[in-house]
């Protein structure tokens, strides 16, 4: 251990260090899992992913957040991504897969990961599989949050998010203890700009056209689990636990 690491550890509260140590001890007995969450906006992925992350000691990889972080950190891949965005181009699939490849090297991803928002196309799924295969691993399960389009509008327009943790709430179905405030941190919640009925319609059209073929791609590998995403969150959680046990 270097002296700089020791100094850094001295700055942490003992209770925080013990909590982290106990968490790691618990996690050491958990099986590795590499999961993909697929579903239209409002299907409940944001509600279930923190629960799955904590239960199975996985890291949560949201590609949009990862891209922004890579750009902010000015990593080699982040610099390339920023060049593409500055030129009005889409960030290439290879770049996104490269950023995922970098992310899963972190200690927090030691037991596996949850991928949310990627892959969106069959080509992306193929590139992801190639990258994982080069590491000697594969996707273990694809959780398909199946739900009828008609149910989604009410869900979407009442959704509130805690930005830093990803915890999500709903003004009707899962309200915070205090309106507009995160239960855990007390920080303000936000509504995403695209959580409107008009934007939802466009996003659903894109989901059906681009992403539903991804579900078919993974069905051929016999790793898709269909969830009844219209159910209450606790019932979906029970389904997830059954699938992953």
C-alpha positions in Angstrom: 0.0 0.0 0.0 1.4 3.4 -1.0 1.5 6.3 1.5 -0.9 8.3 -0.6 -3.4 5.4 -0.5 -3.0 5.2 3.3 -3.6 8.9 3.7 -6.7 8.7 1.6 -8.1 5.9 3.7 -7.4 7.9 6.9 -9.8 10.5 5.5 -12.7 8.1 5.6 -15.0 7.6 8.6 -14.5 4.2 10.3 -18.1 3.4 9.9 -17.8 3.9 6.1 -14.8 1.7 5.9 -16.5 -1.1 7.9 -19.7 -0.8 5.8 -17.7 -1.1 2.6 -15.7 -4.1 4.0 -18.9 -5.9 5.1 -20.4 -5.2 1.7 -17.4 -6.7 -0.1 -17.4 -9.8 2.2 -21.1 -10.3 1.4 -20.4 -9.8 -2.3 -17.6 -12.3 -2.4 -20.2 -15.1 -2.1 -22.4 -13.9 -4.9 -22.2 -15.5 -8.3 -21.0 -13.4 -11.3 -23.8 -12.1 -13.4 -23.7 -10.1 -16.7 -27.1 -8.7 -17.4 -28.8 -6.6 -20.1 -32.1 -4.8 -19.3 -34.3 -4.2 -22.4 -37.6 -2.5 -22.5 -39.3 0.7 -23.8 -39.1 3.9 -21.8 -41.3 3.7 -18.7 -41.2 -0.1 -18.5 -39.5 -0.1 -15.0 -35.9 -0.7 -15.8 -34.9 2.4 -13.8 -36.8 1.1 -10.8 -35.4 -2.4 -10.8 -31.8 -1.8 -11.8 -30.7 -0.3 -8.4 -32.3 -3.2 -6.6 -30.6 -5.8 -8.9 -27.3 -3.9 -8.6 -27.4 -4.0 -4.7 -28.7 -7.5 -4.4 -26.1 -9.1 -6.8 -23.2 -6.6 -6.2 -23.1 -5.5 -9.9 -22.1 -2.3 -11.5 -24.7 -0.3 -13.4 -23.6 0.8 -16.8 -25.8 3.4 -18.5 -24.0 4.2 -21.8 -25.2 7.8 -21.9 -23.7 8.6 -18.5 -20.6 6.7 -19.4 -20.1 8.7 -22.6 -20.5 12.0 -20.7 -18.1 10.8 -18.0 -15.5 9.7 -20.6 -15.7 13.0 -22.4 -15.4 15.0 -19.1 -12.4 12.9 -18.0 -10.8 13.4 -21.5 -9.9 9.7 -21.8 -8.6 8.7 -25.3 -12.0 7.2 -26.1 -13.8 10.2 -24.6 -11.7 12.6 -26.8 -12.8 10.6 -29.9 -16.4 10.6 -28.8 -16.3 14.4 -28.3 -14.8 14.9 -31.8 -17.7 12.9 -33.2 -20.3 14.8 -31.3 -18.7 18.2 -32.1 -18.9 17.3 -35.8 -22.6 16.4 -35.4 -22.0 12.7 -35.9 -23.2 9.8 -33.9 -20.7 8.1 -31.6 -19.7 4.9 -33.3 -20.7 1.5 -31.9 -17.1 0.5 -31.6 -16.4 3.6 -29.4 -19.3 2.8 -27.1 -18.3 -0.8 -26.8 -14.7 0.4 -26.1 -16.0 2.6 -23.3 -18.0 -0.4 -21.9 -14.8 -2.5 -22.1 -12.9 0.1 -20.1 -15.7 0.4 -17.5 -15.9 -3.3 -16.7 -12.3 -3.4 -15.7 -13.2 -1.4 -12.5 -13.3 -3.2 -9.2 -17.0 -2.3 -8.8 -17.7 -4.5 -11.9 -15.8 -7.5 -10.5 -19.0 -9.5 -9.9 -20.5 -8.4 -13.2 -22.7 -5.7 -14.6 -26.1 -4.4 -15.6 -26.2 -2.8 -19.1 -29.1 -0.4 -19.5 -29.7 1.4 -22.8 -27.3 -0.7 -24.8 -27.4 -2.6 -27.1 -30.1 -0.8 -29.0 -29.5 -2.6 -32.4 -28.5 -6.1 -33.4 -25.2 -4.8 -34.7 -24.4 -3.3 -31.3 -25.4 -6.7 -29.7 -23.0 -8.5 -32.0 -20.1 -6.1 -31.2 -20.8 -6.4 -27.5 -20.7 -10.2 -27.7 -17.4 -10.1 -29.6 -15.8 -7.8 -26.9 -17.0 -10.0 -24.1 -15.9 -13.2 -25.9 -12.4 -11.7 -26.1 -12.5 -11.5 -22.3 -13.7 -15.0 -22.0 -17.1 -14.1 -20.7 -20.7 -13.6 -22.0 -24.1 -12.1 -21.3 -25.8 -14.4 -18.8 -29.4 -13.1 -19.0 -31.4 -10.5 -20.9 -34.3 -9.2 -18.8 -37.1 -8.1 -21.2 -39.5 -5.6 -19.5 -42.5 -6.4 -21.7 -45.4 -4.0 -21.5 -48.2 -2.6 -23.6 -47.6 0.8 -25.1 -51.0 2.1 -23.8 -49.8 1.7 -20.2 -46.7 3.7 -20.6 -47.9 7.3 -21.1 -49.2 7.7 -17.5 -46.0 6.1 -16.2 -43.7 8.4 -18.1 -45.4 11.7 -17.5 -45.4 11.2 -13.7 -41.8 10.1 -13.4 -39.2 11.8 -11.2 -35.5 10.9 -11.1 -32.7 11.4 -8.5 -29.9 12.3 -11.0 -26.8 11.0 -9.1 -28.1 7.6 -8.0 -30.6 6.9 -10.8 -33.3 6.2 -8.2 -36.7 6.8 -9.8 -40.1 7.7 -8.4 -43.6 8.3 -9.7 -46.0 10.9 -8.5 -48.8 8.4 -8.5 -47.4 4.8 -8.3 -44.2 5.3 -6.2 -44.1 8.8 -4.7 -41.2 10.0 -2.6 -41.8 10.5 1.1 -41.5 14.3 0.5 -42.7 15.5 -2.9 -39.8 16.5 -5.2 -37.1 15.1 -2.8 -35.0 11.9 -2.8 -35.8 9.6 0.1 -32.2 8.7 0.8 -30.2 11.9 0.3 -32.9 14.6 0.6 -31.6 16.1 -2.7 -34.1 17.5 -5.3 -35.6 15.2 -7.9 -35.9 16.2 -11.6 -38.2 15.4 -14.5 -36.4 14.5 -17.7 -37.1 16.9 -20.6 -38.1 13.9 -22.8 -40.7 12.5 -20.3 -43.6 13.9 -22.4 -46.3 12.1 -24.4 -45.1 13.4 -27.7 -41.5 12.3 -27.1 -42.7 9.0 -25.8 -44.5 8.2 -29.0 -41.3 8.8 -31.1 -39.2 6.8 -28.7 -41.6 3.9 -28.8 -41.5 3.9 -32.6 -37.7 3.7 -32.4 -37.8 1.0 -29.8 -40.1 -1.3 -31.8 -38.1 -0.7 -35.0 -34.6 -1.0 -33.7 -34.5 -2.7 -30.3 -37.2 -5.5 -30.6 -34.9 -7.3 -33.0 -32.3 -7.3 -30.3 -34.6 -9.3 -28.1 -35.1 -11.8 -31.0 -31.2 -12.0 -31.3 -30.8 -13.0 -27.7 -33.8 -15.4 -27.8 -31.8 -17.5 -30.2 -29.2 -17.8 -27.5 -31.9 -18.9 -25.0 -31.0 -16.2 -22.4 -34.1 -13.9 -22.6 -36.5 -13.8 -19.6 -39.8 -12.0 -20.2 -41.0 -10.0 -17.3 -44.6 -8.8 -16.8 -43.5 -5.1 -16.5 -47.1 -3.9 -16.1 -47.2 -5.3 -12.6 -46.5 -3.5 -9.4 -42.8 -2.8 -8.8 -42.5 -5.3 -5.9 -44.1 -8.0 -8.1 -41.6 -7.3 -10.9 -38.8 -7.5 -8.3 -40.0 -10.9 -7.3 -40.1 -12.1 -10.9 -36.5 -10.8 -11.4 -35.3 -12.6 -8.3 -36.9 -15.8 -9.5 -35.3 -15.5 -12.9 -31.8 -14.8 -11.5 -31.9 -17.3 -8.6 
